[in-house]
């Protein structure tokens, strides 16, 4: 799943506030993850992991979080390109990626 991909691709075990990825439900249990019910299902609406020591590439699967409105990953050590799948986040209202080491075009 998209959140686990983010965890593994950014060295999640060394984050300042890490996740127990063996927990089946990130909603309410994982630091920085806020969910809400949409059409009877729980979906990630906000991901706030600013200044949390994320180190690595931003996974392409982030585009699967189609209900996310707020994505805050600033002030980490993310590098490489910003995946084109970010364009699939049609509910996205707030995107903060500054103070990382991204390269290439958006």
Biotite code that builds the C-alpha atoms (Angstrom):
import biotite.structure as struc

atoms = struc.array([
    struc.Atom([0.000, 0.000, 0.000], chain_id="A", res_id=1, res_name="UNK", atom_name="CA", element="C"),
    struc.Atom([1.051, 3.590, -0.589], chain_id="A", res_id=2, res_name="UNK", atom_name="CA", element="C"),
    struc.Atom([1.883, 4.495, 3.009], chain_id="A", res_id=3, res_name="UNK", atom_name="CA", element="C"),
    struc.Atom([4.025, 1.405, 3.484], chain_id="A", res_id=4, res_name="UNK", atom_name="CA", element="C"),
    struc.Atom([5.809, 2.186, 0.204], chain_id="A", res_id=5, res_name="UNK", atom_name="CA", element="C"),
    struc.Atom([6.597, 5.652, 1.570], chain_id="A", res_id=6, res_name="UNK", atom_name="CA", element="C"),
    struc.Atom([7.834, 4.142, 4.827], chain_id="A", res_id=7, res_name="UNK", atom_name="CA", element="C"),
    struc.Atom([10.154, 1.635, 3.167], chain_id="A", res_id=8, res_name="UNK", atom_name="CA", element="C"),
    struc.Atom([11.454, 3.955, 0.435], chain_id="A", res_id=9, res_name="UNK", atom_name="CA", element="C"),
    struc.Atom([12.372, 6.691, 2.946], chain_id="A", res_id=10, res_name="UNK", atom_name="CA", element="C"),
    struc.Atom([14.034, 4.620, 5.672], chain_id="A", res_id=11, res_name="UNK", atom_name="CA", element="C"),
    struc.Atom([10.998, 4.707, 7.980], chain_id="A", res_id=12, res_name="UNK", atom_name="CA", element="C"),
    struc.Atom([12.701, 2.815, 10.788], chain_id="A", res_id=13, res_name="UNK", atom_name="CA", element="C"),
    struc.Atom([14.925, 5.884, 11.316], chain_id="A", res_id=14, res_name="UNK", atom_name="CA", element="C"),
    struc.Atom([12.187, 8.526, 11.222], chain_id="A", res_id=15, res_name="UNK", atom_name="CA", element="C"),
    struc.Atom([11.915, 10.708, 14.310], chain_id="A", res_id=16, res_name="UNK", atom_name="CA", element="C"),
    struc.Atom([8.289, 9.588, 14.690], chain_id="A", res_id=17, res_name="UNK", atom_name="CA", element="C"),
    struc.Atom([8.126, 6.145, 13.117], chain_id="A", res_id=18, res_name="UNK", atom_name="CA", element="C"),
    struc.Atom([5.202, 3.850, 12.343], chain_id="A", res_id=19, res_name="UNK", atom_name="CA", element="C"),
    struc.Atom([4.376, 0.312, 13.342], chain_id="A", res_id=20, res_name="UNK", atom_name="CA", element="C"),
    struc.Atom([3.739, -0.855, 9.786], chain_id="A", res_id=21, res_name="UNK", atom_name="CA", element="C"),
    struc.Atom([2.546, -4.229, 11.033], chain_id="A", res_id=22, res_name="UNK", atom_name="CA", element="C"),
    struc.Atom([-0.554, -2.435, 12.324], chain_id="A", res_id=23, res_name="UNK", atom_name="CA", element="C"),
    struc.Atom([-3.333, -3.060, 9.839], chain_id="A", res_id=24, res_name="UNK", atom_name="CA", element="C"),
    struc.Atom([-4.982, 0.350, 10.159], chain_id="A", res_id=25, res_name="UNK", atom_name="CA", element="C"),
    struc.Atom([-2.911, 3.524, 9.856], chain_id="A", res_id=26, res_name="UNK", atom_name="CA", element="C"),
    struc.Atom([-5.915, 5.744, 10.566], chain_id="A", res_id=27, res_name="UNK", atom_name="CA", element="C"),
    struc.Atom([-5.554, 7.123, 14.057], chain_id="A", res_id=28, res_name="UNK", atom_name="CA", element="C"),
    struc.Atom([-2.629, 4.853, 14.883], chain_id="A", res_id=29, res_name="UNK", atom_name="CA", element="C"),
    struc.Atom([0.208, 6.159, 12.703], chain_id="A", res_id=30, res_name="UNK", atom_name="CA", element="C"),
    struc.Atom([1.911, 9.489, 13.405], chain_id="A", res_id=31, res_name="UNK", atom_name="CA", element="C"),
    struc.Atom([0.968, 12.218, 10.936], chain_id="A", res_id=32, res_name="UNK", atom_name="CA", element="C"),
    struc.Atom([-1.820, 10.249, 9.233], chain_id="A", res_id=33, res_name="UNK", atom_name="CA", element="C"),
    struc.Atom([-5.330, 11.688, 9.412], chain_id="A", res_id=34, res_name="UNK", atom_name="CA", element="C"),
    struc.Atom([-8.247, 9.870, 7.852], chain_id="A", res_id=35, res_name="UNK", atom_name="CA", element="C"),
    struc.Atom([-11.928, 10.454, 7.351], chain_id="A", res_id=36, res_name="UNK", atom_name="CA", element="C"),
    struc.Atom([-14.840, 8.419, 6.160], chain_id="A", res_id=37, res_name="UNK", atom_name="CA", element="C"),
    struc.Atom([-15.736, 8.864, 2.519], chain_id="A", res_id=38, res_name="UNK", atom_name="CA", element="C"),
    struc.Atom([-18.692, 6.915, 1.165], chain_id="A", res_id=39, res_name="UNK", atom_name="CA", element="C"),
    struc.Atom([-18.510, 4.402, 4.018], chain_id="A", res_id=40, res_name="UNK", atom_name="CA", element="C"),
    struc.Atom([-14.765, 3.756, 3.771], chain_id="A", res_id=41, res_name="UNK", atom_name="CA", element="C"),
    struc.Atom([-11.858, 5.244, 5.707], chain_id="A", res_id=42, res_name="UNK", atom_name="CA", element="C"),
    struc.Atom([-9.411, 7.152, 3.485], chain_id="A", res_id=43, res_name="UNK", atom_name="CA", element="C"),
    struc.Atom([-6.207, 9.094, 4.157], chain_id="A", res_id=44, res_name="UNK", atom_name="CA", element="C"),
    struc.Atom([-7.050, 12.798, 3.954], chain_id="A", res_id=45, res_name="UNK", atom_name="CA", element="C"),
    struc.Atom([-3.896, 14.310, 5.468], chain_id="A", res_id=46, res_name="UNK", atom_name="CA", element="C"),
    struc.Atom([-0.277, 13.200, 5.676], chain_id="A", res_id=47, res_name="UNK", atom_name="CA", element="C"),
    struc.Atom([1.959, 15.435, 7.782], chain_id="A", res_id=48, res_name="UNK", atom_name="CA", element="C"),
    struc.Atom([5.535, 14.202, 8.169], chain_id="A", res_id=49, res_name="UNK", atom_name="CA", element="C"),
    struc.Atom([7.419, 17.505, 8.019], chain_id="A", res_id=50, res_name="UNK", atom_name="CA", element="C"),
    struc.Atom([10.938, 17.491, 9.503], chain_id="A", res_id=51, res_name="UNK", atom_name="CA", element="C"),
    struc.Atom([10.663, 13.791, 10.350], chain_id="A", res_id=52, res_name="UNK", atom_name="CA", element="C"),
    struc.Atom([13.965, 12.531, 8.855], chain_id="A", res_id=53, res_name="UNK", atom_name="CA", element="C"),
    struc.Atom([12.486, 10.936, 5.742], chain_id="A", res_id=54, res_name="UNK", atom_name="CA", element="C"),
    struc.Atom([15.486, 9.989, 3.593], chain_id="A", res_id=55, res_name="UNK", atom_name="CA", element="C"),
    struc.Atom([15.108, 8.573, 0.098], chain_id="A", res_id=56, res_name="UNK", atom_name="CA", element="C"),
    struc.Atom([12.942, 8.674, -2.992], chain_id="A", res_id=57, res_name="UNK", atom_name="CA", element="C"),
    struc.Atom([9.338, 9.772, -3.102], chain_id="A", res_id=58, res_name="UNK", atom_name="CA", element="C"),
    struc.Atom([7.455, 6.605, -4.236], chain_id="A", res_id=59, res_name="UNK", atom_name="CA", element="C"),
    struc.Atom([5.305, 6.686, -7.344], chain_id="A", res_id=60, res_name="UNK", atom_name="CA", element="C"),
    struc.Atom([2.521, 4.883, -5.445], chain_id="A", res_id=61, res_name="UNK", atom_name="CA", element="C"),
    struc.Atom([1.776, 8.144, -3.601], chain_id="A", res_id=62, res_name="UNK", atom_name="CA", element="C"),
    struc.Atom([-0.641, 8.782, -6.461], chain_id="A", res_id=63, res_name="UNK", atom_name="CA", element="C"),
    struc.Atom([-2.867, 6.023, -5.063], chain_id="A", res_id=64, res_name="UNK", atom_name="CA", element="C"),
    struc.Atom([-3.871, 8.243, -2.127], chain_id="A", res_id=65, res_name="UNK", atom_name="CA", element="C"),
    struc.Atom([-6.679, 9.676, -4.238], chain_id="A", res_id=66, res_name="UNK", atom_name="CA", element="C"),
    struc.Atom([-8.602, 11.194, -1.314], chain_id="A", res_id=67, res_name="UNK", atom_name="CA", element="C"),
    struc.Atom([-5.677, 13.081, 0.228], chain_id="A", res_id=68, res_name="UNK", atom_name="CA", element="C"),
    struc.Atom([-6.203, 16.834, 0.575], chain_id="A", res_id=69, res_name="UNK", atom_name="CA", element="C"),
    struc.Atom([-3.095, 17.820, 2.535], chain_id="A", res_id=70, res_name="UNK", atom_name="CA", element="C"),
    struc.Atom([0.402, 16.437, 1.910], chain_id="A", res_id=71, res_name="UNK", atom_name="CA", element="C"),
    struc.Atom([3.199, 17.922, 4.008], chain_id="A", res_id=72, res_name="UNK", atom_name="CA", element="C"),
    struc.Atom([6.627, 16.358, 3.587], chain_id="A", res_id=73, res_name="UNK", atom_name="CA", element="C"),
    struc.Atom([8.776, 19.479, 3.780], chain_id="A", res_id=74, res_name="UNK", atom_name="CA", element="C"),
    struc.Atom([12.141, 19.716, 5.541], chain_id="A", res_id=75, res_name="UNK", atom_name="CA", element="C"),
    struc.Atom([13.212, 16.121, 5.037], chain_id="A", res_id=76, res_name="UNK", atom_name="CA", element="C"),
    struc.Atom([15.848, 14.541, 2.806], chain_id="A", res_id=77, res_name="UNK", atom_name="CA", element="C"),
    struc.Atom([13.720, 13.379, -0.097], chain_id="A", res_id=78, res_name="UNK", atom_name="CA", element="C"),
    struc.Atom([15.591, 13.268, -3.408], chain_id="A", res_id=79, res_name="UNK", atom_name="CA", element="C"),
    struc.Atom([15.154, 12.342, -7.043], chain_id="A", res_id=80, res_name="UNK", atom_name="CA", element="C"),
    struc.Atom([12.212, 13.374, -9.134], chain_id="A", res_id=81, res_name="UNK", atom_name="CA", element="C"),
    struc.Atom([8.724, 14.194, -7.961], chain_id="A", res_id=82, res_name="UNK", atom_name="CA", element="C"),
    struc.Atom([6.642, 11.360, -9.417], chain_id="A", res_id=83, res_name="UNK", atom_name="CA", element="C"),
    struc.Atom([4.138, 12.255, -12.114], chain_id="A", res_id=84, res_name="UNK", atom_name="CA", element="C"),
    struc.Atom([1.522, 10.305, -10.141], chain_id="A", res_id=85, res_name="UNK", atom_name="CA", element="C"),
    struc.Atom([1.244, 13.367, -7.888], chain_id="A", res_id=86, res_name="UNK", atom_name="CA", element="C"),
    struc.Atom([-1.044, 14.644, -10.634], chain_id="A", res_id=87, res_name="UNK", atom_name="CA", element="C"),
    struc.Atom([-3.499, 11.857, -9.772], chain_id="A", res_id=88, res_name="UNK", atom_name="CA", element="C"),
    struc.Atom([-4.211, 13.469, -6.385], chain_id="A", res_id=89, res_name="UNK", atom_name="CA", element="C"),
    struc.Atom([-7.324, 15.291, -7.564], chain_id="A", res_id=90, res_name="UNK", atom_name="CA", element="C"),
    struc.Atom([-8.470, 16.141, -4.008], chain_id="A", res_id=91, res_name="UNK", atom_name="CA", element="C"),
    struc.Atom([-5.107, 17.716, -3.107], chain_id="A", res_id=92, res_name="UNK", atom_name="CA", element="C"),
    struc.Atom([-5.415, 21.276, -1.787], chain_id="A", res_id=93, res_name="UNK", atom_name="CA", element="C"),
    struc.Atom([-2.136, 21.748, 0.092], chain_id="A", res_id=94, res_name="UNK", atom_name="CA", element="C"),
    struc.Atom([1.249, 20.401, -1.039], chain_id="A", res_id=95, res_name="UNK", atom_name="CA", element="C"),
    struc.Atom([4.428, 21.233, 0.884], chain_id="A", res_id=96, res_name="UNK", atom_name="CA", element="C"),
    struc.Atom([7.627, 19.646, -0.393], chain_id="A", res_id=97, res_name="UNK", atom_name="CA", element="C"),
    struc.Atom([10.139, 22.466, 0.121], chain_id="A", res_id=98, res_name="UNK", atom_name="CA", element="C"),
    struc.Atom([13.525, 21.939, 1.805], chain_id="A", res_id=99, res_name="UNK", atom_name="CA", element="C"),
    struc.Atom([14.180, 18.568, 0.202], chain_id="A", res_id=100, res_name="UNK", atom_name="CA", element="C"),
    struc.Atom([16.632, 17.629, -2.561], chain_id="A", res_id=101, res_name="UNK", atom_name="CA", element="C"),
    struc.Atom([14.281, 17.032, -5.490], chain_id="A", res_id=102, res_name="UNK", atom_name="CA", element="C"),
    struc.Atom([15.635, 17.251, -9.015], chain_id="A", res_id=103, res_name="UNK", atom_name="CA", element="C"),
    struc.Atom([14.068, 17.500, -12.457], chain_id="A", res_id=104, res_name="UNK", atom_name="CA", element="C"),
    struc.Atom([10.826, 19.084, -13.517], chain_id="A", res_id=105, res_name="UNK", atom_name="CA", element="C"),
    struc.Atom([7.334, 18.678, -12.190], chain_id="A", res_id=106, res_name="UNK", atom_name="CA", element="C"),
])
